Structure formats: structure tokens, C-alpha cells
């Protein structure tokens, strides 16, 4: 009987291998599930740069703020919390974690949408308990949005860590490389960007992994590339295995840029490892988030990891299916999220 059971187990193993099925994790396997999600600041700010007069800038800023209201982050946060509840990653890197304030032209501003606070509350309602272990605040822009009101936008990236997971060395930094432009009427805007990192201990294990998240400059390759090089150099100082995740605003096919900086520098791309070069599209839905069908057609969000110490055992998208939308038909974000299972070697 023992021999028959042994033969049966071998046969099952061979069938599973032939079908490409992963073997169940062995007891004591050191694994970490991470996610990256650009949750969308709520409006397309690019038209602000096209304003030719101060009056046109005010009008465009007003349109942008109205779009923030219409894209309804509280509802989208509920959708995102449901997606994360299904996956339960221990660490989540978030980008475009906006803070919006509004008030009279000459009076104080009050918070209208704090994306970090809203999302954490929705996660708790979904039975999930995360804390913001690191937040990089990359700058604030304040503009009139009408003849009587003004609004401010603060851009942030954040790392959420599941309660109970030990964290040390939380850090946040701004890049030296930053984008600036001057309007035709002489107003200069500067847009810093940054990164955050934490060292997390795997549950019940002494081993630690450094998890970093970032959102690199879109649309200006020289600035984006310099930021990617800064991040790569900073993470090279880590005494622990590293995974770098976020919106890198770079395509895998680009000959130069952050994708090549990391993959030529010894990191692997988790999606490529587990699925090959096809699919994995994470960007980009319409600014109003109401387009159908989905317009996700570019892969610019990644989980990079060091294969000498880590291996990717799974990778899949969230927020990319029609069923993931809010009851009013909004996509959870203009990006899809990416969830990756990593195993410590």
C-alpha cells in the first residue's frame, strides 16, 4: 500500500509539473506579498501647463478641481479596499496619494479629500488593518479655481504595511532631479518627486527585505532617467534584499531609462519572470475613469527584485476588470495595480 501511495504521489507531481502548476509552499517558506498601485490623483493636470494667460490658468484649475469631485475618491477607495481584501498583501506601495484642500481666495484652506486617510478608513471597514509606514510628500501647488476660491494639491507616495509586520528604517527622500516649467505669462512651477522605503521582517522570521516605492517623472525622459539612477544608487546601499515597486513611467522596450537601469543592474521584473513579455498592462484609463472598454495598453508599473536573494512566484493585476469598477461606473484608478508574491531564497 505504501508503494502504491508513493507511486500515486509521484504521478500527481509529474502531472502538476506538466501543467505548470506551482507546488504548495513548504512549511517555513519565507514569502512576502507586495503590491504597487497608482491610485490616481483624481484629475488630469497636464492642461494647466497649456494655459496662455492667468485667466485661462484659473479656468483650467477650476475644471481640474471639478474633475477631482467627479472622480469620487471615496467610492474608488471602497473599490480598491475590496481588491486588496481579496489579495491581502503585507506591503503596498501607493502613488498619487493626493491631499486636496479648498477655501476662499484670502482665507484658510480646509481639507476636502485626504486620499491616505480615506483609503485607510475604507481598508479598516473591509477588515484590513494597515498603517502608513513611510510617506514622501513631493510638493504642493495652490491656485485660484474661480473668482472667489482657491485649491491646493499635495502629491504623496506611501508605503502601507500590514499591522503586526515589524518595520524598521522607514525613510523618505526627494530626488535632486526635478521638472520645472515657466508659463507664457511668467509663472514658474516646479514638480519634485521622491521615494520611500522600509525594512520589513517576514512573519515569524528574522530575515528582512527592503521595500521601496516611487513615482518617476512622466513625459520628460531626461528627468525621469536621472531619478531612476538616483533610486538605483540609493538602494544599492541596502544591507538587505531589495524590491523596488511603483510607477516608473518607462516601457520595457525602451533602450534607455529606468527599466534598463534596474534590469541591466541586476534586478528582475516580476511580471516578465512569471508571465513572459506579454500582457501586464497597467496604464492608462481616461481621466474621467468612465471609458469602456478598458484602455489599459502600456506596462509602466513594476515590481523589481534582486534574484540573488528573492524570486517571484506569482504576479497578477487588480483593478483591470469591468467588475472592479464602482457602482457608478468609475474605474478604481486610471492604472491597474500589480500584486506579486516574492520568496526569500
SULGI-V665777 format. One record per backbone hydrogen bond with DSSP energy under -0.5 kcal/mol. NH is the residue of the N-H (numbers start at 1). CO is the residue of the C=O. E is the energy in kcal/mol with one decimal. If there is no record, write none. Layout:
NH_CO_E ; NH_CO_E
//
This chain:
5_1_-2.4 ; 6_2_-2.4 ; 7_3_-2.7 ; 8_4_-2.4 ; 9_5_-2.6 ; 10_6_-2.3 ; 11_7_-2.4 ; 12_8_-2.7 ; 13_9_-2.4 ; 14_10_-2.4 ; 15_11_-2.5 ; 16_12_-2.7 ; 17_13_-2.3 ; 18_14_-2.4 ; 19_15_-2.1 ; 20_16_-0.6 ; 20_17_-0.9 ; 21_16_-2.7 ; 29_26_-2.3 ; 31_29_-0.9 ; 32_342_-2.8 ; 34_32_-0.5 ; 34_340_-2.7 ; 35_91_-1.7 ; 36_338_-2.3 ; 37_93_-2.4 ; 39_37_-0.9 ; 39_95_-2.0 ; 45_43_-0.8 ; 48_45_-1.6 ; 49_45_-0.5 ; 49_46_-1.4 ; 50_47_-1.3 ; 51_48_-1.4 ; 57_53_-2.0 ; 58_54_-2.1 ; 59_55_-2.1 ; 60_56_-2.6 ; 61_57_-2.6 ; 62_58_-2.3 ; 63_59_-1.9 ; 64_60_-2.2 ; 65_61_-2.3 ; 66_62_-2.2 ; 67_63_-1.8 ; 68_64_-1.7 ; 69_65_-1.8 ; 70_66_-2.3 ; 71_67_-2.3 ; 72_69_-1.2 ; 75_72_-0.6 ; 76_72_-2.0 ; 77_73_-3.4 ; 78_74_-1.3 ; 79_75_-1.6 ; 80_76_-2.6 ; 81_77_-2.5 ; 82_78_-1.7 ; 83_79_-1.9 ; 84_80_-2.5 ; 85_81_-2.1 ; 86_82_-1.6 ; 87_83_-1.0 ; 88_84_-3.8 ; 90_33_-1.6 ; 91_33_-1.5 ; 92_160_-2.7 ; 93_35_-3.3 ; 94_92_-0.5 ; 94_158_-3.3 ; 95_37_-1.8 ; 97_156_-2.9 ; 98_96_-1.8 ; 99_154_-1.7 ; 100_113_-3.1 ; 101_152_-2.2 ; 102_110_-2.4 ; 103_150_-2.1 ; 104_108_-0.5 ; 105_148_-1.8 ; 107_104_-0.9 ; 110_102_-2.7 ; 112_100_-2.6 ; 113_100_-1.6 ; 115_98_-2.5 ; 115_113_-0.8 ; 118_114_-2.7 ; 119_115_-2.5 ; 120_116_-2.4 ; 121_117_-2.0 ; 122_118_-2.1 ; 123_119_-2.5 ; 124_120_-2.1 ; 125_121_-2.1 ; 126_122_-1.5 ; 127_124_-1.7 ; 128_123_-3.0 ; 130_128_-0.5 ; 131_161_-2.1 ; 133_131_-1.1 ; 133_159_-2.2 ; 134_159_-1.1 ; 136_157_-2.1 ; 137_135_-0.6 ; 138_136_-0.6 ; 138_155_-2.4 ; 139_155_-0.6 ; 141_153_-2.4 ; 143_151_-2.6 ; 145_149_-2.2 ; 146_149_-1.4 ; 150_103_-2.7 ; 151_143_-2.8 ; 152_101_-2.3 ; 153_141_-2.5 ; 154_99_-2.3 ; 155_139_-2.1 ; 157_136_-1.9 ; 158_94_-2.1 ; 159_134_-2.5 ; 160_92_-3.1 ; 160_158_-0.5 ; 161_131_-2.5 ; 162_90_-2.8 ; 163_129_-3.1 ; 165_162_-2.0 ; 166_164_-0.7 ; 168_199_-2.4 ; 171_197_-2.5 ; 173_195_-2.7 ; 175_193_-3.1 ; 179_191_-1.2 ; 181_189_-2.3 ; 183_187_-3.0 ; 184_51_-0.6 ; 186_183_-2.1 ; 188_186_-0.5 ; 189_181_-3.0 ; 191_179_-3.4 ; 192_138_-0.5 ; 192_190_-0.6 ; 195_173_-2.2 ; 196_213_-2.1 ; 197_171_-2.4 ; 198_211_-2.1 ; 199_168_-2.6 ; 200_198_-0.6 ; 200_209_-2.8 ; 201_166_-2.0 ; 202_207_-1.8 ; 205_202_-2.5 ; 209_200_-2.3 ; 210_241_-3.2 ; 211_198_-2.9 ; 211_209_-0.6 ; 212_210_-0.5 ; 212_243_-2.4 ; 213_196_-2.5 ; 214_245_-1.1 ; 215_194_-0.9 ; 216_247_-2.1 ; 223_220_-0.8 ; 224_220_-2.4 ; 225_221_-3.2 ; 226_222_-1.8 ; 227_223_-2.3 ; 228_224_-2.4 ; 229_225_-2.1 ; 230_226_-2.1 ; 231_227_-2.4 ; 232_228_-2.4 ; 233_229_-2.4 ; 234_230_-2.3 ; 235_231_-2.5 ; 236_232_-1.3 ; 237_234_-1.3 ; 238_235_-1.8 ; 241_208_-0.6 ; 243_210_-2.4 ; 244_304_-1.6 ; 245_212_-2.8 ; 245_243_-0.5 ; 246_302_-2.0 ; 247_214_-1.6 ; 248_246_-0.9 ; 248_300_-1.9 ; 249_300_-0.7 ; 254_251_-1.4 ; 261_257_-2.3 ; 262_258_-2.3 ; 263_259_-2.7 ; 264_260_-2.5 ; 266_263_-0.9 ; 267_262_-2.6 ; 268_305_-3.2 ; 270_268_-0.6 ; 270_303_-2.6 ; 273_269_-2.5 ; 274_270_-2.0 ; 275_271_-2.7 ; 276_271_-0.6 ; 276_272_-1.6 ; 282_298_-2.5 ; 283_298_-1.9 ; 284_334_-0.7 ; 285_334_-2.1 ; 289_286_-1.7 ; 297_283_-2.7 ; 298_283_-2.1 ; 300_298_-0.7 ; 302_246_-2.2 ; 304_244_-3.2 ; 305_268_-2.0 ; 306_242_-1.3 ; 307_266_-0.7 ; 307_305_-0.7 ; 309_306_-1.8 ; 310_306_-2.7 ; 311_343_-1.9 ; 313_311_-0.6 ; 313_341_-2.9 ; 314_341_-1.1 ; 316_339_-2.1 ; 318_337_-2.1 ; 324_321_-2.0 ; 325_322_-1.6 ; 326_330_-2.7 ; 329_326_-2.2 ; 331_289_-2.0 ; 335_38_-0.6 ; 336_282_-1.9 ; 337_318_-2.6 ; 338_36_-2.6 ; 339_316_-2.8 ; 340_34_-3.0 ; 341_314_-1.8 ; 342_32_-3.0 ; 342_340_-0.5 ; 343_311_-2.9 ; 344_30_-3.0 ; 345_309_-3.5
//
